[in-house]
Structures are given as C-alpha cells and as structure tokens.
Amino acid sequence: MVGGGSADGPPCLWAAFSCKAGEFLDMKAQACKPCAEGTYSLGTGVRFDEWDELPHGFANVATNLELDDGFSDVVENCTTSTWVPLGDYIASNTDECTATLMYAVSLKQSGTVSFEYIYPDSSIVFEFFVQNDQCQPTVEESRWMRTTEKGWEFHSVELSRGNNVLYWRTTAFSVWSKVPKPVLVRNIGITGVAYTSECFPCKPGTFTAAAGSSSCQLCPANSFSSKGATACQPCEPTTYAEPGSASCKMRPPCTDKDYFYTHTACDANGETQLMFKWAEPKICSEVLPGAAQLPPSGLKTLCPPCNPGFYKSNSSACEPCPYGSYSNGSGKEDPGGV
C-alpha cells in the first residue's frame, strides 16, 4: 500500500513516495510500473530536450522595462517578444524587451535543476534564478550568467524541497543598430520530484528496445528513427545519416577530396605502391553522374630518397648513418679521413 484515505474517496499518496528510474506511477493501480518500449523516465526527475513547441508547464512572459515619459516615441510593443522553441533548443528574444521563461515545480525532496546554454553576445543581459513559494530568491553565487566562449556550457543549481519557480530572463540592448545573437537553452533537467505519472517518448533519432528504460540510445550511423521508436530504421543505399538522426539525407557525388592514399614500405627494388582508400565515414556516392572514382591501388613508383643523414639499408628502409659517415640522402658516403 502506498497511501491512505477514506473509503469513499481515492487514496492519498504519501509525500515521500517515489518511483525508480525507468518507472512511472500508475495512478489507478497506485503502484510503480515499468515504462514501455520506446519510452523512458528519470524516476524522481524530468527532462526537457524537445523544443518543437513550448512543453507543458512552461510559461512565456514579455515586458518592457522602459516607462513612457511622454517625450519619447511610443513604447515598443513587447507582447510578441518571447522565447521561441526551435527543435533541439529554445532561443531568447533579441529586441529591447524583457522575455522571461518560467517553470514551476514542487519537489518532495531536495534536488537540482540543470541545463545547457549558449550565451555569445554580451549586449543581451541573461539571468537565471529560482524563487521559493514565498517569492523569495534562493541563495546562490550569481543569477547573472557568464557569456560562453565556444560551444554549449553546463549550469546547475540546487533546489530546496517544496515549491520552486525557475526563471530564465533576457533583455537585449541594441548597439549601433546591430541585432544581437540570441541566448540558446537546451536539455533542462530537474531532479527531486516524488514521481512521474507518465513516461516520456524517445525523441526522434533515439530509441529504446527494453521496457523500464531510464534513457534512450542514439541511432547508429546510416539509420534513423521517429518519436517513441523501439528500433532504428536503416537508410536507403542512396542516402546516409549521422548518429542520432531523425531522417536520412541524399548522398552527394564523390570528389577527389573524399579519398586519400598511402605508401607501402619500399621493396628490395626500391619501389613503393600507392594504396587509395575512401575517407571514413564515407557519405558520398561514386555512382552519381560526375562523381569521382577511387583510383586503382597497387601502382608502383620509385621510393623517394632518404633525408640527409640517412641512407637506404638492405631492407630498403631509411636508416641513420653510422658514426663517422654522412649522406645527402641518396646514399652513404665515407668522410675520407675528415
């Protein structure tokens, strides 16, 4: 039994009740059950990694911090200045409005919130902070985010038990009419929730074949998957896909930049063979019109001379000259008593 209550009403869940990763709480059965194939759960956490639309529970608020003093032009209308979902991430506004992305969560135990972000432009002020149910900000090192030098940065903040409201807020300031680059946020994860009442489908490009999964695996190269997949589908021979792809792309025609060659060791006759190979992973097609073909391997050519100070040994390998001799690379010479 996981809860109690009156005989007439539904049982109440214990506050400390929780399900393990890979499970969800079946509200009707009042028991944890494993997630089905093609879905996953974090148990005491939630993750938001799909941004085709604003996920359930998030709110967008736009405001203008400038007051209309009667002398300036009409205050800019900020009602459409919001964070915009763009598939794998969500992007901030870039105008002189304040856009706030909010998410409220009630934790049954202390937890964390983490996310990845790109913040390339200091002409946007970017802050992240948390307020409790008394609307008091939590104590943290700084709510002002630092600009990123290159790539995605990871940020994590501890959360207290109880109600927490998370805020991602941006305000842009135009400089010489230049439009700043937006802040990007992805992979928001929250731990400390008591349970999840549903499992999340694997996002496109991932899959899980086993029930009770806590995560989804990336589709391997040259395969793809749609949302909630239990397996990845192979691409057609005329197409290709990188790992974790939701669809396949047409193969381009091969060029001379898609292959390389190596030399074999010199043989007893002082000759070497050229061996041509396609660069891996090979995504081009040599059957398309105008495509480059892989040159035949095995063509013999004379070995290049050794570097100065080296000579060709009986095995046709370049060896350093022994003490008391020298070479310009084409052979070994004796110093003649010098």
PAKE-959317 format. One record per residue: x, z, y negated of N, C-alpha, C in turn; residue in one letter. Coordinates in pm, whole numbers, padded with zeros to 5 digits, always signed. Layout:
! residues N
XZYXZYXZYa;...
This chain:
! residues 338
+00085+00000+00119+00000+00000+00000+00088+00000-00124m;+00059-00087-00220+00142-00099-00339+00074-00047-00463v;-00046+00007-00454-00114+00055-00574-00232+00139-00536g;-00307+00183-00636-00424+00263-00611-00531+00231-00710g;-00654+00285-00692-00763+00259-00785-00893+00302-00724g;-01001+00277-00794-01132+00316-00744-01177+00220-00636s;-01276+00264-00561-01327+00179-00453-01402+00059-00508a;-01455+00072-00632-01535-00036-00688-01449-00142-00758d;-01334-00104-00806-01252-00197-00883-01127-00237-00807g;-01054-00334-00859-00931-00377-00794-00826-00270-00804p;-00736-00259-00707-00632-00157-00712-00536-00185-00826p;-00475-00079-00878-00378-00092-00987-00238-00097-00927c;-00154-00178-00985-00017-00189-00936+00065-00072-00987l;+00154-00022-00906+00247+00078-00952+00338+00015-01057w;+00374+00093-01156+00457+00039-01264+00594-00003-01213a;+00644+00066-01110+00778+00037-01060+00778-00069-00952a;+00662-00125-00920+00653-00222-00813+00731-00348-00850f;+00804-00405-00755+00879-00527-00782+00894-00608-00655s;+00914-00738-00671+00938-00829-00560+01083-00876-00565c;+01136-00913-00449+01273-00959-00441+01283-01104-00488k;+01406-01147-00514+01429-01287-00549+01382-01376-00435a;+01313-01484-00469+01258-01574-00368+01118-01537-00326g;+01062-01431-00389+00926-01387-00357+00839-01385-00481e;+00707-01383-00460+00612-01366-00569+00506-01267-00524f;+00435-01210-00620+00331-01113-00588+00198-01184-00570l;+00147-01180-00449+00014-01232-00421-00087-01129-00471d;-00154-01159-00583-00241-01061-00647-00359-01023-00556m;-00407-01118-00477-00521-01090-00390-00481-01000-00274k;-00367-01031-00213-00321-00952-00099-00244-00828-00141a;-00208-00819-00271-00131-00705-00322-00002-00686-00242q;+00066-00799-00217+00190-00794-00139+00282-00906-00184a;+00411-00885-00167+00508-00989-00199+00512-01091-00087c;+00515-01218-00124+00521-01325-00025+00630-01423-00065k;+00691-01491+00033+00800-01585+00001+00747-01709-00070p;+00828-01762-00159+00794-01886-00228+00794-02001-00128c;+00709-02098-00151+00702-02215-00064+00821-02307-00089a;+00842-02401+00003+00947-02500-00016+00923-02577-00145e;+01031-02610-00214+01019-02683-00341+00995-02594-00460g;+00988-02462-00439+00970-02367-00549+01069-02253-00533t;+01084-02172-00639+01177-02060-00636+01125-01950-00728y;+01183-01831-00715+01156-01722-00809+01279-01635-00818s;+01292-01566-00932+01403-01476-00953+01368-01332-00918l;+01246-01310-00867+01205-01175-00831+01170-01093-00953g;+01269-01028-01012+01246-00946-01131+01290-01020-01257t;+01286-01151-01254+01327-01228-01370+01251-01358-01382g;+01261-01420-01499+01203-01551-01523+01309-01638-01590v;+01298-01767-01569+01393-01861-01628+01316-01980-01684r;+01361-02027-01800+01300-02143-01865+01409-02249-01882f;+01405-02351-01795+01506-02457-01801+01445-02596-01812d;+01313-02602-01831+01246-02730-01854+01177-02725-01990e;+01205-02824-02072+01153-02824-02209+01086-02958-02242w;+01006-03007-02147+00925-03125-02176+00813-03088-02274d;+00772-02962-02269+00676-02907-02363+00709-02759-02380e;+00647-02696-02479+00674-02555-02503+00616-02474-02387l;+00700-02397-02314+00649-02322-02198+00544-02219-02239p;+00460-02184-02144+00355-02086-02168+00417-01953-02211h;+00361-01892-02314+00410-01764-02363+00496-01774-02487g;+00550-01893-02516+00632-01911-02636+00543-01946-02755f;+00588-01906-02874+00515-01937-02997+00611-01994-03100a;+00562-02088-03179+00638-02153-03285+00579-02114-03420n;+00661-02063-03511+00612-02025-03644+00704-02088-03748v;+00645-02152-03849+00722-02213-03957+00682-02151-04090a;+00781-02115-04171+00755-02056-04302+00851-02113-04404t;+00818-02094-04531+00904-02134-04641+00942-02009-04718n;+01071-01980-04725+01116-01858-04792+01116-01871-04943l;+01109-01996-04994+01109-02015-05138+00971-01988-05195e;+00966-01920-05307+00840-01892-05374+00815-01995-05482l;+00692-02032-05499+00656-02129-05603+00649-02056-05736d;+00751-02078-05823+00756-02008-05952+00686-02084-06063d;+00628-02199-06031+00555-02275-06131+00640-02374-06207g;+00774-02362-06194+00863-02453-06266+00923-02560-06175f;+00925-02533-06045+00983-02629-05952+00876-02723-05901s;+00921-02820-05826+00827-02911-05763+00742-02835-05661d;+00647-02904-05608+00559-02841-05509+00643-02789-05392v;+00618-02665-05353+00693-02607-05243+00672-02691-05117v;+00781-02715-05047+00777-02803-04930+00680-02750-04825e;+00603-02840-04768+00509-02803-04663+00586-02785-04533n;+00584-02664-04478+00664-02632-04360+00582-02622-04232c;+00457-02661-04238+00372-02642-04120+00419-02721-03999t;+00489-02831-04022+00536-02913-03910+00683-02887-03877t;+00743-02790-03943+00884-02759-03920+00895-02656-03808s;+00917-02702-03687+00920-02613-03570+01034-02652-03477t;+01056-02568-03378+01146-02602-03269+01078-02708-03182w;+01156-02809-03139+01099-02923-03069+01155-02932-02927v;+01069-02925-02822+01117-02942-02684+01164-03086-02661p;+01283-03100-02600+01341-03233-02579+01393-03250-02436l;+01316-03203-02340+01353-03226-02200+01431-03112-02139g;+01565-03119-02148+01651-03015-02090+01678-02901-02187d;+01641-02917-02313+01666-02813-02413+01561-02822-02523y;+01565-02724-02614+01476-02724-02729+01563-02725-02855i;+01523-02804-02955+01604-02824-03076+01536-02761-03196a;+01617-02707-03287+01566-02641-03406+01526-02743-03512s;+01469-02693-03620+01440-02776-03736+01570-02808-03810n;+01566-02908-03898+01683-02943-03979+01649-02952-04127t;+01528-02907-04165+01490-02910-04306+01502-02771-04367d;+01470-02760-04495+01486-02633-04566+01366-02541-04547e;+01326-02527-04423+01220-02435-04385+01278-02337-04284c;+01206-02231-04258+01247-02135-04156+01158-02153-04034t;+01220-02188-03922+01147-02209-03797+01183-02096-03701a;+01082-02033-03643+01104-01920-03553+01040-01949-03419t;+01120-01938-03314+01072-01947-03176+01063-01806-03122l;+00945-01767-03070+00923-01630-03026+00875-01626-02882m;+00911-01515-02814+00862-01492-02678+00849-01341-02659y;+00731-01297-02617+00705-01155-02593+00705-01128-02443a;+00771-01018-02402+00779-00985-02261+00775-00833-02246v;+00708-00787-02143+00700-00644-02113+00785-00616-01989s;+00885-00531-02004+00976-00501-01894+00941-00366-01832l;+00941-00361-01700+00917-00237-01628+01047-00161-01603k;+01157-00225-01633+01289-00162-01622+01381-00232-01721q;+01492-00170-01754+01585-00233-01848+01635-00364-01789s;+01660-00461-01875+01701-00592-01828+01787-00662-01931g;+01792-00793-01924+01872-00873-02016+01798-01002-02050t;+01834-01060-02163+01795-01196-02197+01923-01275-02219v;+01930-01392-02163+02049-01476-02179+02004-01619-02205s;+02090-01694-02271+02061-01835-02296+02190-01906-02333f;+02187-02038-02326+02298-02121-02370+02257-02192-02498e;+02355-02215-02585+02321-02278-02712+02437-02362-02764y;+02403-02460-02848+02499-02538-02925+02462-02522-03071i;+02558-02475-03150+02535-02447-03293+02651-02511-03370y;+02644-02642-03398+02760-02713-03452+02770-02715-03604p;+02662-02680-03675+02658-02704-03819+02629-02575-03894d;+02726-02529-03975+02710-02403-04048+02613-02414-04166s;+02564-02534-04197+02464-02546-04302+02325-02504-04253s;+02316-02468-04126+02196-02405-04070+02230-02259-04041i;+02145-02168-04085+02161-02027-04051+02083-02002-03921v;+02153-01953-03819+02093-01932-03687+02107-01785-03650f;+01995-01722-03621+01997-01581-03580+01910-01562-03457e;+01952-01468-03373+01873-01427-03257+01866-01275-03258f;+01744-01221-03244+01729-01076-03243+01607-01038-03160f;+01600-00910-03127+01493-00857-03042+01428-00740-03114v;+01295-00733-03109+01222-00618-03163+01143-00551-03052q;+01131-00417-03060+01052-00345-02961+00906-00338-03004n;+00825-00262-02930+00681-00261-02959+00647-00186-03087d;+00747-00118-03151+00725-00059-03283+00776-00151-03394q;+00804-00278-03357+00855-00379-03451+00988-00337-03511c;+01064-00257-03438+01196-00215-03483+01301-00299-03411q;+01399-00351-03485+01502-00431-03419+01589-00344-03329p;+01630-00401-03217+01719-00328-03127+01859-00326-03184t;+01937-00227-03144+02074-00214-03192+02162-00313-03116v;+02228-00400-03189+02316-00497-03127+02428-00529-03225e;+02534-00594-03174+02651-00619-03257+02615-00705-03378e;+02547-00815-03357+02513-00902-03468+02399-00993-03428s;+02307-01013-03518+02198-01106-03494+02234-01246-03539r;+02345-01258-03613+02386-01387-03667+02476-01457-03566w;+02434-01571-03519+02508-01643-03416+02627-01715-03477m;+02734-01726-03399+02854-01797-03443+02844-01945-03405r;+02897-02030-03492+02896-02173-03462+02982-02200-03339t;+02945-02303-03265+03018-02340-03144+03120-02448-03176t;+03238-02436-03115+03344-02534-03138+03320-02660-03055e;+03290-02640-02927+03266-02755-02839+03183-02711-02719k;+03083-02788-02687+03002-02762-02569+02909-02643-02584g;+02846-02609-02472+02746-02502-02468+02814-02366-02460w;+02761-02270-02536+02808-02132-02532+02700-02044-02469e;+02745-01935-02403+02653-01843-02336+02637-01717-02420f;+02513-01669-02432+02485-01547-02509+02390-01459-02429h;+02419-01328-02426+02337-01235-02350+02317-01107-02430s;+02196-01051-02424+02162-00928-02495+02085-00838-02399v;+02116-00708-02399+02044-00614-02314+01907-00583-02373e;+01809-00565-02284+01672-00534-02325+01632-00397-02272l;+01551-00326-02350+01504-00194-02309+01373-00206-02233s;+01344-00105-02154+01217-00101-02084+01103-00095-02186r;+00993-00163-02157+00880-00167-02248+00862-00306-02306g;+00792-00313-02418+00763-00441-02481+00882-00487-02566n;+00916-00614-02552+01023-00675-02629+00975-00810-02682n;+01005-00837-02808+00975-00967-02867+01108-01032-02904v;+01131-01152-02852+01257-01224-02873+01237-01328-02983l;+01334-01337-03073+01324-01429-03187+01449-01518-03194y;+01427-01649-03197+01531-01746-03231+01488-01807-03365w;+01568-01787-03471+01525-01826-03605+01633-01911-03672r;+01591-02020-03734+01684-02109-03805+01630-02143-03943t;+01722-02155-04038+01692-02201-04173+01803-02295-04216t;+01767-02414-04260+01868-02513-04300+01881-02517-04452a;+02002-02550-04497+02029-02568-04639+02097-02704-04656f;+02032-02795-04726+02087-02929-04740+02209-02928-04831s;+02311-03002-04791+02434-03015-04869+02458-03163-04894v;+02454-03202-05022+02474-03342-05061+02378-03434-04985w;+02257-03388-04967+02151-03466-04900+02185-03502-04756s;+02283-03435-04700+02321-03460-04561+02229-03382-04467k;+02175-03450-04367+02088-03384-04270+02175-03312-04168v;+02162-03180-04152+02248-03108-04057+02209-03136-03912p;+02304-03107-03823+02277-03120-03680+02197-02999-03633k;+02095-03018-03550+02010-02905-03510+02081-02811-03412p;+02029-02690-03404+02071-02595-03301+01997-02630-03172v;+02067-02628-03060+02007-02657-02930+02013-02532-02843l;+01905-02503-02772+01897-02387-02683+01842-02432-02548v;+01899-02378-02440+01851-02412-02305+01874-02293-02212r;+01818-02304-02091+01839-02207-01982+01819-02063-02028n;+01701-02035-02081+01667-01898-02120+01628-01820-01995i;+01696-01708-01970+01666-01624-01855+01639-01481-01897g;+01539-01418-01836+01503-01280-01867+01493-01202-01737i;+01560-01088-01729+01551-01002-01612+01490-00868-01652t;+01429-00801-01554+01370-00670-01579+01219-00667-01568g;+01156-00785-01548+01011-00785-01529+00981-00726-01391v;+00865-00667-01375+00832-00600-01250+00813-00700-01136a;+00750-00810-01166+00722-00908-01062+00680-01038-01129y;+00680-01144-01052+00623-01270-01098+00507-01303-01005t;+00396-01346-01063+00277-01374-00983+00273-01518-00935s;+00377-01594-00964+00383-01731-00917+00528-01773-00902e;+00551-01875-00823+00684-01932-00807+00695-02056-00895c;+00816-02085-00938+00838-02197-01027+00882-02319-00948f;+00826-02437-00976+00870-02557-00904+01011-02597-00945p;+01086-02651-00851+01219-02702-00882+01206-02815-00984c;+01293-02816-01083+01285-02920-01184+01337-03052-01128k;+01301-03165-01188+01348-03295-01140+01501-03298-01130p;+01550-03357-01022+01694-03362-00997+01743-03249-00910g;+01652-03157-00872+01689-03046-00784+01587-03036-00671t;+01617-02952-00572+01527-02936-00458+01559-02805-00387f;+01467-02761-00304+01495-02654-00208+01410-02680-00085t;+01476-02684+00029+01407-02715+00154+01359-02591+00227a;+01406-02473+00185+01372-02350+00256+01273-02267+00176a;+01184-02199+00246+01093-02105+00181+01169-01979+00140a;+01120-01910+00038+01184-01787-00006+01313-01810-00082g;+01322-01919-00158+01445-01950-00231+01446-01884-00369s;+01565-01843-00411+01582-01784-00544+01640-01885-00643s;+01673-02004-00596+01726-02109-00684+01707-02243-00616s;+01728-02349-00692+01718-02486-00640+01856-02550-00642c;+01880-02642-00551+02008-02710-00541+02002-02846-00611q;+02117-02889-00664+02125-03021-00726+02118-03130-00620l;+02050-03238-00651+02053-03354-00563+02194-03413-00563c;+02246-03456-00448+02380-03516-00446+02381-03652-00515p;+02499-03706-00533+02514-03837-00597+02435-03943-00520a;+02384-04041-00595+02308-04153-00540+02179-04110-00471n;+02119-04003-00526+01987-03960-00482+01915-03900-00601s;+01783-03878-00588+01705-03826-00699+01587-03748-00644f;+01520-03674-00732+01401-03602-00691+01309-03585-00811s;+01182-03564-00782+01084-03532-00885+01060-03381-00885s;+00970-03335-00969+00943-03192-00983+00887-03134-00853k;+00936-03016-00814+00886-02948-00696+00926-03013-00565g;+01043-03076-00561+01084-03151-00442+01140-03058-00334a;+01113-03094-00210+01172-03025-00095+01291-03101-00039t;+01313-03223-00087+01427-03305-00045+01450-03411-00151a;+01570-03468-00151+01604-03574-00246+01591-03710-00179c;+01553-03809-00257+01534-03944-00206+01657-04029-00238q;+01703-04112-00144+01820-04196-00171+01787-04309-00269p;+01884-04347-00349+01868-04460-00440+01873-04592-00363c;+01812-04695-00417+01825-04828-00361+01970-04876-00375e;+02014-04968-00289+02154-05013-00296+02194-05071-00432p;+02098-05126-00506+02130-05186-00636+02131-05083-00749t;+02105-04956-00716+02102-04851-00818+02194-04738-00778t;+02217-04644-00871+02302-04529-00846+02248-04410-00925y;+02299-04292-00896+02259-04171-00969+02372-04070-00962a;+02390-03997-01071+02486-03886-01072+02421-03764-01008e;+02500-03665-00966+02439-03544-00908+02340-03479-01005p;+02226-03435-00951+02124-03369-01033+02039-03465-01113g;+02018-03586-01064+01943-03687-01139+01795-03688-01100s;+01712-03718-01200+01568-03730-01177+01528-03874-01148a;+01619-03969-01167+01591-04109-01141+01722-04182-01118s;+01712-04305-01070+01831-04387-01044+01845-04493-01153c;+01969-04535-01178+01998-04636-01279+02050-04762-01211k;+02030-04876-01278+02080-05002-01225+02233-05004-01231m;+02296-05055-01125+02442-05065-01123+02488-05178-01216r;+02590-05154-01299+02642-05261-01385+02738-05350-01305p;+02765-05472-01351+02863-05556-01281+03003-05496-01293p;+03083-05511-01188+03219-05458-01188+03308-05536-01283c;+03406-05468-01341+03508-05530-01425+03645-05493-01371t;+03751-05549-01432+03886-05517-01385+03927-05374-01418d;+03843-05302-01492+03870-05161-01521+03811-05068-01415k;+03741-05126-01317+03679-05044-01213+03765-05031-01088d;+03884-05092-01087+03974-05075-00972+04116-05051-01021y;+04201-05005-00930+04342-04979-00962+04426-05016-00840f;+04558-05017-00857+04644-05050-00744+04757-04948-00734y;+04812-04936-00613+04927-04850-00586+05032-04931-00512t;+05156-04883-00513+05267-04946-00441+05293-04869-00312h;+05320-04942-00203+05368-04876-00082+05518-04850-00097t;+05573-04768-00009+05717-04743-00011+05793-04872+00019a;+05911-04884-00041+05992-05004-00018+06035-05012+00129c;+06028-05133+00185+06070-05151+00324+06219-05185+00331d;+06266-05216+00451+06408-05244+00471+06453-05369+00397a;+06359-05457+00364+06393-05579+00291+06383-05561+00140n;+06359-05437+00096+06348-05413-00047+06219-05466-00106g;+06113-05470-00026+05985-05520-00073+05878-05410-00065e;+05779-05423-00150+05666-05328-00152+05536-05406-00151t;+05428-05340-00108+05296-05403-00104+05206-05343-00211q;+05127-05429-00272+05027-05385-00369+04897-05355-00295l;+04843-05234-00314+04719-05192-00249+04614-05164-00356m;+04504-05241-00354+04398-05228-00455+04284-05141-00400f;+04231-05055-00487+04120-04968-00449+04021-04956-00565k;+03892-04938-00530+03791-04913-00631+03805-04770-00683w;+03786-04751-00810+03785-04616-00867+03661-04542-00819a;+03678-04416-00785+03568-04333-00736+03520-04237-00844e;+03391-04206-00852+03285-04267-00772+03254-04409-00818p;+03234-04498-00724+03208-04639-00756+03060-04656-00789k;+03031-04697-00912+02892-04718-00951+02863-04865-00981i;+02967-04948-00991+02946-05088-01027+02910-05170-00903c;+02865-05292-00926+02829-05384-00817+02910-05511-00831s;+02973-05553-00719+03052-05676-00722+02972-05799-00683e;+02842-05781-00651+02759-05895-00610+02679-05952-00727v;+02684-05887-00843+02611-05938-00958+02684-06057-01019l;+02613-06147-01086+02679-06262-01150+02784-06217-01250p;+02902-06278-01243+03010-06247-01335+03087-06121-01302g;+03056-06056-01190+03124-05931-01155+03265-05959-01104a;+03357-05870-01136+03494-05880-01087+03498-05844-00939a;+03588-05908-00865+03605-05880-00723+03733-05800-00703q;+03736-05720-00598+03855-05642-00567+03963-05736-00512l;+04079-05745-00578+04185-05834-00527+04229-05793-00387p;+04274-05890-00307+04319-05855-00171+04446-05770-00176p;+04453-05674-00087+04570-05587-00077+04671-05647+00020s;+04795-05601+00012+04898-05642+00107+04998-05740+00053g;+04978-05791-00071+05073-05886-00128+05208-05818-00147l;+05316-05883-00096+05449-05825-00105+05522-05874-00229k;+05589-05782-00296+05673-05815-00412+05803-05736-00400t;+05904-05781-00474+06032-05709-00472+06015-05572-00536l;+06082-05474-00477+06075-05340-00534+06147-05338-00668c;+06097-05266-00764+06167-05255-00893+06299-05181-00874p;+06397-05204-00963+06525-05134-00950+06508-04984-00971p;+06606-04910-00921+06604-04765-00942+06641-04734-01087c;+06610-04615-01129+06650-04571-01262+06801-04550-01267n;+06862-04560-01385+07006-04533-01395+07040-04396-01338p;+07149-04391-01261+07188-04266-01196+07134-04255-01055g;+07055-04355-01012+07000-04358-00875+07039-04490-00809f;+07034-04493-00676+07064-04614-00601+06973-04621-00480y;+06958-04742-00423+06875-04760-00305+06955-04722-00181k;+06900-04629-00103+06964-04587+00021+06927-04685+00132s;+06974-04656+00254+06943-04743+00368+06793-04746+00398n;+06722-04641+00356+06577-04637+00378+06501-04704+00264s;+06574-04767+00170+06517-04836+00054+06454-04741-00046s;+06480-04613-00030+06431-04516-00128+06539-04492-00232a;+06498-04459-00354+06593-04431-00461+06647-04289-00446c;+06779-04280-00436+06845-04151-00420+06941-04128-00536e;+06964-04002-00576+07061-03977-00684+07203-04009-00639p;+07282-04062-00730+07420-04095-00698+07497-03968-00662c;+07584-03975-00560+07664-03857-00525+07768-03827-00633p;+07825-03709-00623+07925-03666-00721+08042-03764-00725y;+08086-03802-00844+08199-03891-00860+08163-04037-00866g;+08032-04070-00869+07991-04211-00877+07878-04224-00978s;+07850-04347-01016+07744-04372-01112+07674-04503-01078y;+07561-04529-01144+07486-04651-01117+07400-04684-01238s;+07383-04814-01261+07290-04858-01365+07150-04881-01310n;+07132-04846-01182+07002-04860-01118+06996-04973-01019g;+07081-05074-01034+07078-05188-00943+07168-05168-00822s;+07257-05068-00826+07345-05042-00713+07436-04925-00743g;+07518-04885-00644+07609-04773-00660+07748-04825-00691k;+07813-04763-00787+07947-04806-00824+08041-04686-00827e;+08166-04711-00795+08266-04606-00798+08333-04605-00934d;+08358-04488-00992+08416-04485-01126+08559-04536-01132p;+08625-04561-01016+08759-04619-01017+08864-04525-01071g;+08850-04399-01036+08952-04304-01075+08932-04243-01211g;+08822-04278-01280+08798-04220-01412+08766-04073-01399v;
